[in-house]
Amino acid sequence: MEDNSLKAKLARYMDAGFPIIYINTYEEDKIDGILSAIKADKEIYEWNETQGYIDAETRTPEFEDCSLETMLEMYKDRDKLEKKILVFKDLNAYLEDPVTVSKIKGLARLICKDVDANIVIVSNRLIIPKELEQFITILEMDYLDLNEIRQIILDFIENRGVSGIGDELIDEFSLAFKGLTEFEITNLLQLSYSKGGILSRDDLKLIFDQKQQMIKKAGILEMIPLKESIDDIGGLENLKKWFIRKAKVYTNMGKARDFGVDMPKGVLIAGVPGCGKSLNAKAAANLFNVPLLRLDMGRLMGKYVGESESNLRNAIALAEAISPCVLWIDELEKAFAGIGESGGNGEVTTRLFGNFLTWMQEKESPTFVVATANDITKLPPELLRKGRFDEIFYVGLPNASEREKIFRIHIGKRRKKDLENIDLSQLVRKTDGFSGADIEGVVKDAVETAFADDKKCISTEDILEAINNTHSLSEIMKDALDRMKKEYEKRKFKNASL
């Protein structure tokens, strides 16, 4: 079997004479170690903003105060470049400078003319000037798997002489560390150990906080706090039953695999705005007992060649590294607007869509995708084919039974002791055509008004007054809702309600 580790790929590409290898990673020290192990008979020299031009093996300066431009100028001689690996760090700002880009291009052209050398750019951001596009090959540092993380923990325990840590706790730490770098894992272990000379379950909170920091810094994914549960959803019984069945697989993944169950891919929930689509994403993560990550597709778009695609790859890789998790993609139809159009953004969006489809089709990781969409007609038909999602559900306006449950939930959250004195059946009759969000708004308004009027409780009349002052979703969007309903029925999507 071919070794597809970063070390093996880097060695193959360098041996094959690829001129510029761009490694997208934060882990500079790890790349230094890999390059040192595979350099063979080549010498490694590095330029970075802090030290300038240095011998990468000894980490000592070659010349004092050597600028990047001076270093690049030195290697334009074929004989000087022969048998060299030139490593560049902190290069992002310089890749917008035409002179720097031109000099790097000159070196790449020499390497293409049988000079045995390589240029390696190490950066946590992917910036590819158009002039260098044809010379660059992108590699990305793989996230650590559970076995690698476990070994880091075991090495730490052995080196520090930590005692009293059972296999079960080590497994919990290994799973909690998923998605973090070796540097981050080692630092967190050291921080946990320094507090009392032990590692305990209490330290898992520290790891979770660090994951939140990591996701914030990445800037594409957002970790959503889990407050809502399946009980906060009024109605949508078909969808809730489906989630409960998938949760049994997710919470027993080992047994499910042994039984022959395929790893669930995810669900597309389409339909009326304000009727619980987003709430279902949050409730699903709570039900599965896994983190909820929200992917903001708008943040993927970058100004450099390949940057948007790299952002998507990084977001997917991060979600898979943190998995098991729920990956929530809200308003999916907006994310892929412009597919098939010629020119800049249209072409980028088409490539992003292709990458996303491929991942959805082939993914085997326990990253459960919950995608929501308001208007299914704006989604490309390829996304709706079997094999992308496990199921597609349609969420319509709540029926009478569901409206009663929604009223009960929202009144119960705010004024539980007033519930028994409120005529829910009357409220249900007056709210035909209201969405779940409309009903929540009505209850909030009634509670606020009662408080402002110094009342001791809320009454049916308070809520009816709020209803009379509200324009329902069916009034505001009547034509659009009728069109969408016909479309969902024509496509025979499964109704989320009974």
Secondary structure, DSSP 8 states (H G I E B T S, - for coil): ----SHHHHHHHHHHTT-SEEEEE-S-HHHHHHHHHHH-TT-EEEEEETTTEEEETTTTEESSTT--HHHHHHHTTSHHHHTTEEEEEES-GGGGG-HHHHHHHHHHHHHHHTT--EEEEEEESS----GGGGGGEEEEE-----HHHHHHHHHHHHHHHT-----HHHHHHHHHHTTT--HHHHHHHHHHHHHHHSS--GGGHHHHHHHHHHHHHHHSSEEEE-----GGG--S-HHHHHHHHHHHHHHTTHHHHHHHT-----EEEEEE-TTSSHHHHHHHHHHHHTS-EEEE-GGGG--SSTTHHHHHHHHHHHHHHHH-SEEEEE-SHHHHTTTTT--SHHHHHHHHHHHHHHHHHHH--SSEEEEEEES-GGGS-GGGGSBTTBSEEEEE-S--HHHHHHHHHHHHHHHHGGGGGGS-HHHHHHHTTT--HHHHHHHHHHHHHHHHHTT-SS--HHHHHHHHHT---HHHHTHHHHHHHHHHHHHHT-EES--
